[in-house]
Amino acid sequence: MHAAAVGDLVQLVSMRDRKSFLLRIQPDERLETHNGVIQHADLLGQPFGSTVRSHLGADFVLLRPSTAEITRTLKRRSQIIFPKDLGLILLRLSIEPGQEVIEAGTGSGALTVALARAVGADGRVRSYDLRADMQNTACHNLELVGLSERVTLKTRDIADGFDETDAPALFLDVPNPWDYLEQAHRALRSGGFFGALLPTTNQVTTLLTELQRRSFGLTEVVEVLLRNYKTVAARFRPADRMVAHTGYLVFARALQPAQPPSQPVAR
């Protein structure tokens, strides 16, 4: 049975209102919530999935946090990529353990965290952003969740190009990705996976036009709509609100220019 130990990153979920709290266990610290105080020491040795009680008698479930829960609770200086989009990005970019992948537009680090968890301890994420304050926030978040050793943060303008030249995947979370397609193509290996997130249709059409001009192909545009349901068996129905449009996801492959056919051999 897996039990909570000092230094573990854990999630506590209130059974009253399902509000979630992320923390790293330190014996002398405590978590203060609207439903009472929980001493970190009271979590030590408790099996994951068990219930702990605050000083006000409120019950909390002790869990290991999922990637979705981690990204939802990160400190933010900018809008993050939603978990519903993160999952598809990882699949469409074919992110695997051991890879060294690139993102530009670090922001608060939600995608950075998801990529770092996906590439594993033997992989690496190279994350670029022009703003040092954004990367400082991302650095804080990565240290909180214990993933900083898997990420290299680079504060620079990607108009100057990427340091990498054989990346299996690259994602641009910037307002004008079409301005950096040449740099992205040079950073990707032949056949590598390219992705971008854009909030408006006019941005998407501009990117599609430029992708055709820049040796990218097999392009796709998708949108993820997520609807939750109320989990009451006697009154099962959709929730009153849903997470609808958060952005358009554009995916493509880095290709080589077409070669002329070889001349037939005379007989």
C-alpha positions as CSV (number, residue, x, y, z in Angstrom):
1,M,0.0,0.0,0.0
2,H,1.4,3.4,-1.0
3,A,1.4,5.9,1.8
4,A,2.2,9.6,2.0
5,A,5.7,10.5,3.0
6,V,7.8,13.7,3.7
7,G,8.4,15.6,0.4
8,D,5.5,14.0,-1.5
9,L,3.4,16.2,-3.7
10,V,-0.2,15.4,-2.7
11,Q,-3.7,16.6,-3.4
12,L,-6.4,17.1,-0.8
13,V,-10.0,17.2,-2.0
14,S,-12.8,18.6,0.3
15,M,-15.7,16.2,0.4
16,R,-18.0,19.1,1.1
17,D,-17.5,21.1,-2.0
18,R,-14.8,19.2,-3.9
19,K,-12.4,22.1,-3.7
20,S,-8.8,20.9,-4.3
21,F,-5.5,21.8,-2.7
22,L,-2.0,20.9,-3.9
23,L,0.8,20.7,-1.4
24,R,4.2,19.2,-0.7
25,I,4.3,17.5,2.7
26,Q,6.6,19.1,5.2
27,P,6.2,17.9,8.9
28,D,6.1,21.3,10.5
29,E,3.7,23.0,8.1
30,R,-0.1,23.1,7.9
31,L,-2.8,23.7,5.3
32,E,-5.3,26.4,6.1
33,T,-8.6,26.1,4.2
34,H,-12.2,27.4,4.4
35,N,-13.1,24.0,5.8
36,G,-10.5,24.0,8.6
37,V,-6.8,23.4,9.2
38,I,-4.9,20.2,8.4
39,Q,-1.5,19.5,9.9
40,H,1.0,18.1,7.3
41,A,2.2,15.7,10.1
42,D,-1.3,14.1,10.1
43,L,-0.9,13.1,6.5
44,L,2.3,11.1,7.0
45,G,1.8,7.4,6.7
46,Q,-1.8,7.8,5.5
47,P,-2.5,5.6,2.4
48,F,-3.5,7.4,-0.7
49,G,-7.3,7.3,-1.2
50,S,-7.9,7.6,2.6
51,T,-9.8,10.4,4.4
52,V,-8.3,12.9,6.7
53,R,-10.2,15.3,8.9
54,S,-9.6,19.1,9.5
55,H,-9.8,20.7,13.0
56,L,-13.4,21.7,12.0
57,G,-14.4,18.1,11.3
58,A,-14.4,18.5,7.5
59,D,-13.3,15.4,5.5
60,F,-10.7,15.6,2.8
61,V,-9.5,12.7,0.5
62,L,-5.8,12.3,0.2
63,L,-4.6,11.6,-3.4
64,R,-1.7,11.7,-5.7
65,P,-2.5,14.5,-8.1
66,S,-3.2,13.9,-11.8
67,T,-1.5,16.0,-14.5
68,A,-4.9,17.7,-15.0
69,E,-5.2,18.6,-11.3
70,I,-1.6,19.9,-11.2
71,T,-2.1,22.2,-14.2
72,R,-5.3,23.5,-12.7
73,T,-3.7,24.6,-9.5
74,L,-0.5,26.2,-10.9
75,K,0.3,29.8,-10.0
76,R,-0.6,31.9,-13.1
77,R,0.6,35.1,-14.7
78,S,-1.2,34.3,-18.0
79,Q,-4.0,32.1,-19.3
80,I,-3.0,28.5,-19.3
81,I,-3.7,25.8,-21.9
82,F,-6.7,23.9,-20.5
83,P,-6.4,20.2,-19.5
84,K,-8.9,19.2,-22.2
85,D,-6.5,20.6,-24.8
86,L,-3.3,19.3,-23.2
87,G,-4.2,15.7,-23.5
88,L,-4.8,16.0,-27.3
89,I,-1.6,18.0,-27.7
90,L,0.4,15.2,-26.1
91,L,-1.3,12.6,-28.3
92,R,-1.1,14.5,-31.6
93,L,2.6,15.4,-31.0
94,S,3.3,11.7,-30.2
95,I,5.2,12.7,-27.0
96,E,7.0,9.7,-25.5
97,P,9.4,9.0,-22.7
98,G,13.0,9.9,-23.4
99,Q,12.3,12.5,-26.1
100,E,13.7,16.0,-26.2
101,V,10.9,18.3,-27.3
102,I,10.5,22.1,-27.8
103,E,7.8,24.6,-26.8
104,A,7.7,28.3,-27.3
105,G,5.5,30.5,-25.2
106,T,6.3,29.1,-21.8
107,G,3.7,31.3,-20.0
108,S,2.8,29.9,-16.6
109,G,4.1,26.5,-17.5
110,A,0.9,24.3,-17.8
111,L,2.0,22.7,-21.1
112,T,5.6,22.6,-19.8
113,V,4.5,20.5,-16.8
114,A,2.4,18.1,-19.1
115,L,5.3,17.7,-21.5
116,A,7.8,17.1,-18.7
117,R,5.7,14.4,-17.1
118,A,5.2,12.8,-20.5
119,V,8.9,12.7,-21.5
120,G,9.9,11.2,-18.2
121,A,13.1,11.3,-16.2
122,D,15.2,10.5,-19.3
123,G,13.6,13.2,-21.5
124,R,14.0,16.9,-21.8
125,V,11.7,19.9,-22.5
126,R,13.3,23.0,-24.1
127,S,11.0,25.9,-23.3
128,Y,11.4,29.3,-24.8
129,D,9.8,32.6,-23.8
130,L,10.7,36.2,-24.4
131,R,9.6,37.4,-21.0
132,A,11.7,36.6,-17.9
133,D,8.8,37.2,-15.5
134,M,6.8,34.4,-17.3
135,Q,9.7,32.0,-17.0
136,N,10.2,32.9,-13.4
137,T,6.6,31.8,-12.7
138,A,7.0,28.7,-14.7
139,C,10.2,27.9,-12.8
140,H,8.4,28.3,-9.5
141,N,5.6,25.9,-10.7
142,L,8.1,23.3,-12.0
143,E,10.0,23.3,-8.7
144,L,6.7,23.0,-6.8
145,V,5.8,19.8,-8.7
146,G,9.3,18.4,-8.8
147,L,9.9,18.6,-12.6
148,S,12.5,21.4,-12.9
149,E,15.3,18.9,-13.6
150,R,13.5,17.8,-16.8
151,V,13.1,21.3,-18.3
152,T,15.5,23.8,-19.7
153,L,14.1,27.4,-19.7
154,K,15.4,29.8,-22.4
155,T,14.6,33.5,-22.2
156,R,15.0,34.7,-25.8
157,D,13.2,35.7,-29.0
158,I,12.5,32.7,-31.1
159,A,12.8,35.0,-34.2
160,D,16.5,34.3,-33.6
161,G,15.9,30.6,-34.0
162,F,16.0,27.6,-31.8
163,D,19.2,25.9,-30.6
164,E,17.9,22.5,-31.5
165,T,18.0,20.9,-35.0
166,D,16.5,17.4,-34.6
167,A,13.5,17.7,-32.3
168,P,10.7,15.1,-32.7
169,A,8.0,17.6,-31.7
170,L,7.6,21.4,-31.4
171,F,4.6,23.4,-30.1
172,L,4.1,27.2,-30.5
173,D,1.8,28.9,-28.0
174,V,2.3,32.4,-29.4
175,P,-0.1,34.9,-31.0
176,N,1.7,34.9,-34.4
177,P,3.2,31.4,-35.0
178,W,3.3,32.0,-38.8
179,D,6.2,34.3,-38.2
180,Y,8.3,31.5,-36.8
181,L,7.6,28.6,-39.2
182,E,11.0,28.8,-40.8
183,Q,12.7,28.6,-37.4
184,A,10.4,25.8,-36.3
185,H,11.1,23.8,-39.5
186,R,14.9,24.1,-38.9
187,A,14.5,22.9,-35.3
188,L,12.3,19.8,-36.3
189,R,13.6,16.6,-37.7
190,S,12.2,15.6,-41.1
191,G,8.7,14.3,-40.5
192,G,8.6,15.8,-37.0
193,F,5.4,16.9,-35.3
194,F,4.3,20.6,-35.2
195,G,1.5,22.1,-33.2
196,A,0.0,25.5,-32.3
197,L,-2.9,26.9,-30.3
198,L,-4.8,29.9,-31.5
199,P,-8.0,31.5,-30.2
200,T,-9.5,33.1,-33.4
201,T,-10.4,31.9,-36.9
202,N,-8.4,34.7,-38.7
203,Q,-5.3,33.6,-36.9
204,V,-5.9,30.0,-38.0
205,T,-6.4,30.9,-41.6
206,T,-3.2,32.9,-41.6
207,L,-1.3,30.0,-40.2
208,L,-2.8,27.6,-42.7
209,T,-1.7,29.7,-45.6
210,E,1.9,30.0,-44.3
211,L,2.1,26.3,-43.4
212,Q,1.5,25.5,-47.1
213,R,4.3,27.8,-48.1
214,R,6.8,26.5,-45.6
215,S,7.2,22.7,-46.3
216,F,4.6,21.6,-43.7
217,G,1.9,19.1,-44.6
218,L,-0.8,16.7,-43.4
219,T,-2.3,19.7,-41.6
220,E,-5.3,19.3,-39.3
221,V,-7.3,21.8,-37.3
222,V,-9.4,20.6,-34.3
223,E,-11.3,22.0,-31.4
224,V,-12.0,20.2,-28.2
225,L,-15.4,20.7,-26.5
226,L,-15.8,19.3,-23.0
227,R,-19.1,18.6,-21.2
228,N,-19.3,17.3,-17.7
229,Y,-22.3,15.5,-16.2
230,K,-23.8,15.6,-12.8
231,T,-23.0,12.4,-11.1
232,V,-26.3,11.9,-9.2
233,A,-27.7,8.6,-10.3
234,A,-31.4,9.6,-9.7
235,R,-30.9,12.9,-11.7
236,F,-28.2,12.2,-14.1
237,R,-27.9,15.0,-16.7
238,P,-25.4,17.5,-18.2
239,A,-23.9,20.1,-15.9
240,D,-25.3,23.6,-16.3
241,R,-22.0,24.9,-17.7
242,M,-19.4,23.5,-20.1
243,V,-15.9,24.3,-21.2
244,A,-16.5,25.1,-24.8
245,H,-14.2,27.2,-27.0
246,T,-10.7,27.6,-25.5
247,G,-8.8,27.6,-28.8
248,Y,-8.2,26.0,-32.1
249,L,-5.4,23.4,-32.3
250,V,-3.4,23.2,-35.5
251,F,-1.2,20.2,-36.2
252,A,1.1,19.5,-39.1
253,R,4.2,17.5,-40.0
254,A,7.6,18.9,-41.1
255,L,8.2,17.7,-44.7
256,Q,11.0,17.9,-47.2
257,P,10.4,19.6,-50.6
258,A,9.2,17.2,-53.3
259,Q,11.9,15.6,-55.4
260,P,11.6,15.2,-59.2
261,P,11.0,11.7,-60.3
262,S,14.0,9.8,-61.5
263,Q,14.4,9.3,-65.3
264,P,13.3,5.9,-66.6
265,V,16.2,3.7,-67.5
266,A,16.5,3.1,-71.3
267,R,16.3,-0.5,-72.4
